[in-house]
Each structure stands twice: as C-alpha cells, then as structure tokens.
C-alpha cells in the first residue's frame, strides 16, 4: 500500500463550496469506478476554509501517469474534471493546468 496526501483550493465563496461538497456527498458511479480501477483503495477529502486536503491509499504499483492516461481516455471523467474546475483553484505552487498538488511528508510519529 502507498499513501499520498494532496491539496487544492476552492473558490472562496460559501455557495460554491456548498455546491462542491454536495457533489461529493455521493459521487457519480462512473467516477468512483475510475478511481478504483486506477488502483486507489481508499480516498478521503477534508476541508478547512477553502483549502482541501486529500489522503489517498493505493495499491503498490499505482502510478499517477497511468491514472492520468486512464482519465484522459474516459469522457465521463473528463466531464467531471471540467465541472470540478469551476469550483477548484490551483495552489500558487501548482504547475500550469495542475489541480491537486502532491504534498511532502515532513513529520511522522512512529
């Protein structure tokens, strides 16, 4: 198992944040399937203000590149991603077109 933590911001508007959360109360079945098919076994998203934090657990051979290829060839995922961009805002450290940014672990209590 691998674990990844990622962050993205939302548009800082309470109505839009509420809409975004409503989409995530029960995501579309085809989106859930695409996540699972890519090797993600667990995913949680947390929010504070307009900042989102995602914890993602995956199979050992998970690859972001492979997931990106799968997503690019799936029209339903592309539709979902376009819809989510309405609500999401890239972090200042994001590369052009990048949404969720992989976070570096700086501490672990063992």
N, C-alpha and C positions, 0 to 999 in steps of 0.2 A: 504494500500500500504506500502511496505517496500522498502528501498533503501540500496544498498550495493555498496561499492567502493573497487576496487581490482586493483592490479598491477602485472606486469610481465615484464621481459626484453626480448629484441630481440637480436639475434646475431648482433654484432656491425659491420655490413657490409652493405654499401648502396645498393648494388644489391639485397641482400636478404631482406632487409627492403622494397624495392620497390616491390619485389615479394609478400611479406606478405600483403602489402597494396592492391595489385591487387586482391588477393584472397578475400579481404574484401569489395571491391567495390560493389560486388553483390554475397553474399554468396550462397552456394548451397541451393536449396529449402528444401531439407530434413533436413538440419542443422537449417535453420530458423524455420521449423515446430517443431523440437525437443526443441528448445529454448522456443517457445511459449507454447508448450504442457506442459512444466515443470512449467509454471506459471510466466515466465518472460514477462512483458508487455512493457518494454522499455529497450533498451541497447544502450549505446554509448561507443566508444573506442577512446581515444585521445593518441597522441604520442608526446614525446619530446626526441630528440636524439634516443636512443634505448630503452627508458622506455615507456611502455604502461600503461594507466590508464583507467579503465572501470567503468562506472556508470550503475548500473542495478536496475531497478524498477520491483517489483514483486507483485503478489497477496499476501494477508496477510498470507495465510497458506503455502507459499513457503518454501521448505526445500532443502538445499544443498545435504543432504543424499538421498532424493527421486530423485533429479535430477541426482545424480551420479549413482543410480540404473538404472534409465531410460537410461542414456548414455551407461552404461556397457552392456545393452542388445540390443543396436542399432548398427549394424555393420557399417552403414554409418557414425554415429557419431564417432565410434572408428577409422575408416579410416581417418576422418577429423582431429581428435586429433593427430594421429600419424604423419600426414602431417605437422600440426602446430608445433609439437615438433622440426621439422627441423629448424624452424625459432626462436622459443622461447627458453629462458634461464631462469631457475629458479632464483629467488632472493636469496641472501645469507641467508635470514631468512626463506626460504622455508623448509618444511619437505621433506624427500625423496619422489620423484615422484609427488610432488605438483607443479602446474604451477601457476595459478592465486592465489595471496595471498590476503586475506581479510584485508583491511586497517581499522585502528581505527580512528574514528572521534575525532579530538582534538579541533575543534572550529566550531561554527555555529552562524552566525549573524541572530538574530531573531527580 
